[in-house]
Amino acid sequence: MIIALGAALVHATSAFAQSDPLPSWNDTASKVAIVSFVEKVTGQGSPDFVPETERIAVFDNDGTLWVEHPMYVQLAFALDRVKTLAPQHPEWKETLPFKAVLDGDMKTLAASGEKGLLELIMTTHAGMTSGEFQKVVTDWLSTARDPKFKRPYTELVYQPMVELLAYLRANGFKTFIVSGGGVEFMRPWAEKVYGIPPEQVIGSSIKTEFRMQDDTPTLFRLPEVNFIDDKAGKPVGINQQIGRRPIAAFGNSDGDLQMLQWTTMAGAPARLGVLIHHTDAEREYAYDRDTEFGRLDKALDAAAITGWTVVDMKADWKQVFKD
């Protein structure tokens, strides 16, 4: 009898393990909080039940779904674009911030601040059609390699988060990316990598205009800012594109603070706010309050007050990247 019960227990445990939708997550409080939330809002008869049409989950990209150190991937792309385009612009050898890029002077580039980085983005991402830019991005991602892991950037997505996206969609959620990164930088690959279609990607953008080129209708990218989808811009972008307030938001930095506030500080129904805390220097990186990229300071303090779930990458994830 005891042997039979033991065998049944082993079988049940094994069956649960096989059906675990988040196998790359350790069985810690973070995983419990996420699963509990999903069960509450999807359970028929639950006081916190949310209809599928209102199950909206938003995710930051850099540092939440893929790596953002030693610099944002789109910044690495922009630096390579400067080097590629430099022969057409000899004046860049003496013009900041382009000179700093060509000299490999990251200290001077950093000192140029947001204005300098924005100038790099505007110059290297404009002057072409949207279709041409999509090809440039796709071609670059197919050859570029992360300096630490020596792998394509699209392989450096967090396996636990990929599982989480699939888990939410399996439970009737619609998942969106809401990123400070360029919307047309992310759209060419987001569906293949995350299962998130282009129309569910919200990001920063530059102005475009309709042009006929050789009797072909195109959208031409201009070197002018259209919208910055970061910090206080994220709730604005969500409202403009989605038209519903999310019930779950996932971020990793102070750039996501307002998005988590907008999502969670709205009363019923049940809502979930999650921050990914980079604590694993061996498998990825360890950083929070003192970093140029992905600073987690004010949002980390807010988490303790609001009750947001803080995912400890080292403790909560069995693996970081897919093997």
C-alpha positions as CSV (number, residue, x, y, z in Angstrom):
1,M,0.0,0.0,0.0
2,I,2.7,2.5,1.0
3,I,4.8,1.5,-2.0
4,A,1.8,2.0,-4.3
5,L,1.2,5.5,-2.7
6,G,4.8,6.4,-3.1
7,A,4.8,5.4,-6.8
8,A,1.6,7.4,-7.3
9,L,3.3,10.5,-5.7
10,V,6.3,10.1,-7.9
11,H,4.1,9.8,-11.0
12,A,2.1,12.9,-10.0
13,T,5.3,14.9,-9.3
14,S,6.7,13.8,-12.6
15,A,3.5,14.7,-14.5
16,F,3.5,18.2,-12.8
17,A,7.1,18.8,-13.8
18,Q,6.3,17.8,-17.4
19,S,3.3,20.2,-17.5
20,D,5.1,23.1,-15.8
21,P,4.7,26.0,-18.2
22,L,7.7,27.8,-16.6
23,P,10.4,25.1,-16.4
24,S,13.3,27.7,-16.4
25,W,12.0,29.3,-13.3
26,N,12.9,28.0,-9.8
27,D,10.0,27.4,-7.5
28,T,10.5,30.6,-5.6
29,A,8.1,33.4,-4.4
30,S,8.4,35.2,-7.7
31,K,7.1,32.2,-9.7
32,V,4.4,31.6,-7.2
33,A,3.3,35.3,-7.4
34,I,3.1,35.2,-11.2
35,V,1.2,31.9,-11.4
36,S,-1.1,32.9,-8.6
37,F,-2.0,36.1,-10.4
38,V,-2.7,34.3,-13.7
39,E,-4.9,31.8,-11.9
40,K,-6.9,34.5,-10.1
41,V,-7.6,36.6,-13.3
42,T,-8.4,33.6,-15.5
43,G,-10.4,31.4,-13.1
44,Q,-14.1,31.3,-13.8
45,G,-15.9,32.3,-10.6
46,S,-12.9,34.0,-9.2
47,P,-13.7,37.5,-7.7
48,D,-10.6,38.7,-9.7
49,F,-11.7,37.2,-13.0
50,V,-10.8,39.3,-16.0
51,P,-12.4,38.7,-19.5
52,E,-9.9,37.8,-22.2
53,T,-10.4,41.1,-24.0
54,E,-9.0,42.9,-21.0
55,R,-6.0,40.6,-20.4
56,I,-3.3,42.9,-21.5
57,A,0.3,42.4,-20.5
58,V,3.1,44.8,-21.4
59,F,6.8,44.1,-21.5
60,D,9.8,46.3,-21.7
61,N,12.5,44.9,-24.1
62,D,16.0,45.9,-23.2
63,G,17.0,44.2,-19.9
64,T,13.6,42.6,-19.5
65,L,13.4,40.3,-22.6
66,W,17.0,40.4,-23.8
67,V,20.5,41.8,-22.8
68,E,21.2,45.5,-22.5
69,H,24.8,45.4,-21.3
70,P,27.5,46.4,-22.0
71,M,25.2,48.8,-24.0
72,Y,21.8,48.7,-25.6
73,V,21.7,46.5,-28.7
74,Q,20.3,49.3,-30.8
75,L,23.2,51.5,-29.7
76,A,25.6,48.8,-30.8
77,F,23.8,48.8,-34.1
78,A,24.1,52.6,-34.4
79,L,27.8,52.5,-33.7
80,D,28.3,50.0,-36.4
81,R,26.2,52.1,-38.8
82,V,28.5,55.0,-38.2
83,K,31.5,53.0,-39.2
84,T,29.8,51.6,-42.3
85,L,28.6,55.1,-43.4
86,A,31.9,56.9,-42.5
87,P,33.5,56.7,-46.0
88,Q,30.5,58.7,-47.3
89,H,31.0,61.4,-44.6
90,P,34.7,62.4,-44.2
91,E,33.6,65.3,-42.1
92,W,32.8,62.9,-39.3
93,K,36.5,62.4,-38.5
94,E,36.4,65.8,-36.9
95,T,32.8,66.1,-35.8
96,L,31.4,64.9,-32.5
97,P,29.8,62.5,-31.6
98,F,30.8,60.7,-34.8
99,K,34.6,61.3,-34.2
100,A,34.3,59.6,-30.8
101,V,32.7,56.5,-32.4
102,L,35.4,56.3,-35.1
103,D,38.1,56.8,-32.5
104,G,36.6,54.2,-30.2
105,D,36.4,56.9,-27.5
106,M,33.4,55.7,-25.5
107,K,34.1,58.1,-22.6
108,T,33.8,61.1,-24.9
109,L,30.7,59.5,-26.5
110,A,29.1,59.0,-23.1
111,A,29.9,62.7,-22.3
112,S,27.9,63.8,-25.3
113,G,24.9,62.7,-23.3
114,E,21.4,62.1,-24.6
115,K,21.8,64.8,-27.3
116,G,24.8,63.1,-28.8
117,L,23.3,59.6,-28.8
118,L,20.1,61.0,-30.3
119,E,22.1,62.6,-33.1
120,L,23.8,59.2,-33.8
121,I,20.4,57.5,-34.0
122,M,18.8,60.2,-36.2
123,T,21.7,60.2,-38.6
124,T,22.2,56.4,-38.9
125,H,18.5,55.4,-38.9
126,A,17.1,57.9,-41.4
127,G,17.5,58.8,-45.1
128,M,15.9,55.6,-46.4
129,T,12.6,53.9,-46.7
130,S,11.1,51.8,-43.9
131,G,11.6,48.7,-46.1
132,E,15.3,49.6,-46.6
133,F,15.7,50.1,-42.9
134,Q,14.1,46.8,-42.1
135,K,16.6,45.1,-44.4
136,V,19.6,46.9,-42.8
137,V,18.4,45.8,-39.3
138,T,17.8,42.2,-40.4
139,D,21.2,41.9,-42.1
140,W,23.0,43.4,-39.1
141,L,21.4,41.1,-36.6
142,S,22.3,38.1,-38.8
143,T,26.0,38.9,-38.5
144,A,26.5,40.9,-35.3
145,R,27.7,39.1,-32.2
146,D,27.5,40.1,-28.5
147,P,31.1,41.0,-27.3
148,K,30.8,38.9,-24.1
149,F,28.8,35.8,-25.2
150,K,29.9,35.7,-28.8
151,R,26.4,34.8,-29.9
152,P,23.8,36.6,-32.1
153,Y,21.8,39.1,-30.0
154,T,18.6,37.3,-30.9
155,E,19.9,34.3,-29.1
156,L,20.5,36.4,-26.0
157,V,16.8,36.6,-25.0
158,Y,15.9,35.4,-21.6
159,Q,14.4,31.9,-21.7
160,P,12.3,32.3,-18.6
161,M,10.7,35.4,-20.1
162,V,10.0,33.6,-23.4
163,E,8.3,30.9,-21.4
164,L,6.3,33.5,-19.5
165,L,5.1,35.2,-22.7
166,A,3.9,31.8,-24.0
167,Y,2.3,31.0,-20.6
168,L,0.4,34.3,-20.6
169,R,-0.8,33.8,-24.2
170,A,-1.9,30.3,-23.4
171,N,-4.1,31.9,-20.7
172,G,-5.8,34.4,-23.0
173,F,-3.4,37.3,-22.6
174,K,-2.4,39.6,-25.4
175,T,1.3,40.5,-25.0
176,F,2.8,43.7,-26.1
177,I,6.4,45.1,-26.1
178,V,6.6,48.7,-24.8
179,S,10.2,49.8,-25.2
180,G,12.3,52.9,-25.4
181,G,14.0,51.3,-28.3
182,G,13.1,52.1,-31.9
183,V,9.8,50.5,-33.0
184,E,11.1,49.8,-36.5
185,F,14.3,48.3,-35.0
186,M,12.3,45.7,-33.1
187,R,9.4,44.9,-35.5
188,P,11.5,42.9,-38.1
189,W,12.4,40.2,-35.6
190,A,10.0,40.4,-32.5
191,E,7.5,37.9,-33.8
192,K,10.1,35.3,-34.7
193,V,11.9,35.7,-31.3
194,Y,9.1,36.5,-28.9
195,G,5.9,35.5,-30.7
196,I,4.8,39.1,-30.6
197,P,3.6,40.5,-34.0
198,P,4.6,43.9,-35.3
199,E,1.3,45.5,-34.5
200,Q,1.9,44.7,-30.8
201,V,5.2,46.4,-30.6
202,I,5.3,49.9,-29.2
203,G,8.5,51.9,-29.3
204,S,10.2,55.2,-30.0
205,S,10.0,56.5,-33.5
206,I,11.3,59.0,-36.0
207,K,9.1,60.9,-38.4
208,T,8.3,59.3,-41.7
209,E,6.6,60.7,-44.8
210,F,4.8,59.2,-47.8
211,R,6.8,59.4,-51.0
212,M,6.4,57.9,-54.5
213,Q,9.7,56.5,-55.7
214,D,9.8,55.2,-59.3
215,D,6.0,54.8,-59.2
216,T,6.3,52.8,-55.9
217,P,4.6,54.1,-52.7
218,T,7.1,54.2,-49.8
219,L,7.5,55.6,-46.3
220,F,10.7,57.6,-46.0
221,R,12.4,58.0,-42.7
222,L,13.4,61.5,-41.7
223,P,16.0,62.6,-39.2
224,E,13.5,64.0,-36.8
225,V,12.1,62.6,-33.5
226,N,8.4,61.6,-33.6
227,F,7.9,60.0,-30.2
228,I,10.0,58.8,-27.3
229,D,8.5,55.8,-25.7
230,D,10.4,55.9,-22.4
231,K,9.6,56.8,-18.8
232,A,6.4,58.9,-18.8
233,G,6.1,58.3,-22.5
234,K,5.3,54.6,-22.0
235,P,1.8,55.1,-20.5
236,V,1.1,57.6,-23.3
237,G,2.2,55.1,-26.0
238,I,0.1,52.3,-24.4
239,N,-3.0,54.5,-24.3
240,Q,-2.5,55.6,-27.9
241,Q,-1.8,52.2,-29.4
242,I,-3.6,49.7,-27.2
243,G,-6.5,51.8,-25.8
244,R,-6.8,49.6,-22.7
245,R,-5.0,49.8,-19.4
246,P,-2.8,46.7,-18.9
247,I,-3.3,44.4,-15.9
248,A,0.3,43.2,-15.9
249,A,3.5,45.0,-16.6
250,F,7.1,43.7,-16.7
251,G,10.2,45.9,-16.7
252,N,13.7,46.2,-15.2
253,S,14.6,49.8,-14.8
254,D,13.6,53.3,-13.9
255,G,12.5,53.8,-17.5
256,D,9.7,51.4,-16.7
257,L,8.5,53.1,-13.5
258,Q,5.6,55.0,-14.9
259,M,4.5,52.0,-17.0
260,L,4.3,49.9,-13.8
261,Q,2.5,52.7,-11.9
262,W,0.0,53.2,-14.8
263,T,-0.7,49.4,-14.8
264,T,-0.9,48.6,-11.1
265,M,-2.1,51.7,-9.3
266,A,-5.6,51.6,-10.7
267,G,-7.5,49.5,-8.2
268,A,-9.5,46.4,-9.3
269,P,-9.2,44.0,-10.9
270,A,-6.1,42.3,-9.6
271,R,-2.9,43.7,-11.2
272,L,0.7,42.5,-11.4
273,G,3.9,44.6,-11.6
274,V,7.2,42.8,-12.0
275,L,10.8,44.0,-12.1
276,I,13.7,41.9,-13.4
277,H,16.6,42.5,-11.1
278,H,20.0,41.7,-12.7
279,T,21.9,39.9,-9.9
280,D,23.8,37.3,-11.8
281,A,27.3,38.4,-12.8
282,E,28.3,34.8,-13.8
283,R,25.5,33.9,-16.2
284,E,24.7,37.5,-17.3
285,Y,25.4,40.8,-15.5
286,A,24.9,42.2,-12.0
287,Y,23.7,45.9,-11.8
288,D,21.0,48.1,-10.5
289,R,21.5,51.6,-9.0
290,D,24.9,52.5,-10.4
291,T,24.9,51.9,-14.2
292,E,24.5,53.9,-17.4
293,F,22.2,51.3,-19.0
294,G,19.2,50.0,-17.3
295,R,19.5,51.9,-14.0
296,L,17.2,50.4,-11.4
297,D,16.9,52.8,-8.5
298,K,13.6,54.7,-8.0
299,A,11.6,51.8,-9.4
300,L,13.4,49.4,-6.9
301,D,12.4,51.6,-4.1
302,A,8.9,51.9,-5.4
303,A,8.6,48.1,-5.6
304,A,8.9,47.8,-1.8
305,I,6.0,50.3,-1.3
306,T,3.7,49.1,-4.1
307,G,4.2,45.3,-3.6
308,W,5.6,44.7,-7.1
309,T,7.3,41.4,-7.6
310,V,11.1,41.7,-7.9
311,V,12.6,38.8,-9.8
312,D,16.1,38.0,-8.6
313,M,17.8,36.7,-11.8
314,K,20.3,34.6,-9.9
315,A,17.9,33.0,-7.4
316,D,14.7,32.8,-9.4
317,W,15.9,31.5,-12.8
318,K,17.3,28.0,-13.4
319,Q,18.8,29.3,-16.7
320,V,19.1,32.7,-18.3
321,F,19.5,31.9,-22.1
322,K,18.3,28.9,-24.1
323,D,21.1,26.4,-24.4
